[in-house]
């Protein structure tokens, strides 16, 4: 985490609105995050999904180092 601490407060309506509109009760949802991301974000999302009564699963993975591709992708030409 980047030195920011504390709980997320407020209604989080900006985060709640798109989830409520697109996810229904009992719907299966997979949340993907990495260990470098602020955990308060996925915790807030999981809380909202619990309120909606969605079947949510959280998948955390170790953060991968950034990669830079210097080669142009190959294109098939005929």
N, C-alpha and C positions, 0 to 999 in steps of 0.2 A: 504494500500500500504506500501511497506517496506522502505519508506524514499527516494526512487528514484523518481526524478521528471523529467519532460521534455517530449518533443514529440519524437516519433519514427521517425527517419530520414532515408533517403536512399531509394533504390528501393524496399526493402523488398522482393527481388526476391526469397529468400529461403522460404518465406511464401506464396508468390503469385503463384509460379510454380505448386505445387500440387493442389491448388484450381482451377487454370485455366485448368489444364489437366482433372480434374474429374467433374467439375460443368459447366453446359451449361446455356446459356441465358434462363431465365424463369423458371429454375429448382427451386423447393422449397428446402430450406436449413434451418435447425434448429441449432442454436448455443447455447450451454449450458455452463454456467459459474456460479461461485459463487462470493459473494461479497468480498471474501478475495483475489481473483485473481487480478492481475494487470489489470485495465480496458484498458490500452493501447493495450493489446493483442487482446481482442475481438473487440475493436474499429478499429484496423488495419484490422482484418479479415472482419468486416462488410464493411469497405471501399473498400476492394478488391472485395467482393461480389457485391457491388453496381456497381463497374466498369465492372464486368462481366454481370451485369443486371440480377442477380439471385434474386429470391423472398426469401429474407432472413428474418428470425425471430430470435430475441434474447430472451433467457429465463435466467433471473438472479434469483438466489436463495440465501438465507442466507447460510453461510458456516456452515456445520455440524461438530460437534466435531469428531475427529478421534476415531474409535472404534477398539478394539483389541479382537479377538476371541481366547479364550484359550482352548475351547473344540474342539476336532476333529469332523469333520462332520460325521454324521451317514451314513453308507452304507448299502443298502439292500443286505442281503445274503440269498441265497436259498440253 
